[in-house]
Amino acid sequence: MSRDAIARDAISRGNPIKEDPKLIRRRRTKNKAFAVALAIPVILVLIVLGHMLVTIAVNGLKALNIDFFTQAQKPFGDPGGGVANAILGSLIVVGLATMLSLPISILAALYLAENAQKKLAKLVLVLVNALQGIPSIIVGIVIYTWLVIPMRGFSAFSGSVALAFIMIPLLTTNMREVFALVPGSYREAALSLGVPQWRTAFGVILPAAKQGILSATGLGVARIAGETAPLLFTAFGSPYISTALGKPISALPLVIYEYIKSPYDDWHQKAWGAAFILVCFVFVMTVSMNLKKDKQA
């Protein structure tokens, strides 16, 4: 009989055996070594992340002033100005992308959650997972072919469509998991009363998963807010404050890309400021949505 079996037998009889002190010390040493082995990569990641955040904050805070938030881009080489055009452009493009992707994602996630065993649902799930792995620059090229060329120009609308294509598989996957967490008794109760399946999905499952849908949407917005490659081929950027969906529009990622590769120190400073704003937005969205998910759980 093994030592563990002897120990279990002794404990079951109310006579626990005394452990060898050397064996206890050896186990404690192994536990401490394992804890250190796990802590080292965590500490390294935190150090790198902390260094990045501190660098962005130190350089970005220097650029923040009233003009930075209220004025648009100045001509090449002229000091002053701000990124108001980029802030407004990001709000428009990301907001429109969210409105385009949210209904599609909810319907797709409901279908996958309510028909998980069907062959078509399994195929759709495979395609959704595959879409999440497509590089964002490929999405930008595809939307450039589909919309920019036929429309004969870059536009805020084409940029929003590109971001929506990135957002849809992410939202669909997260919302499917949210719908799967709704207790099965909700479905059974509704169906037992003669409620059709489609009405059960929209009238029972959807309201029950409201908080989860909001959390998934917030995480999706944080995910696409920093995308640059798709916007280079679609929205393109503009130095002017614009709200027209059919014309080029700026965004914070585009401003960062344009300013940081310029030869002007003033633009470099503004790029750090735009990066700081973008990081703060993503951080706030991610933390707030995760807190909501924890409260819901």
Order of alpha helices (4+ residues) and beta strands (2+ residues): alpha-alpha-alpha-alpha-alpha-alpha-alpha-alpha-alpha-alpha-alpha-alpha-alpha
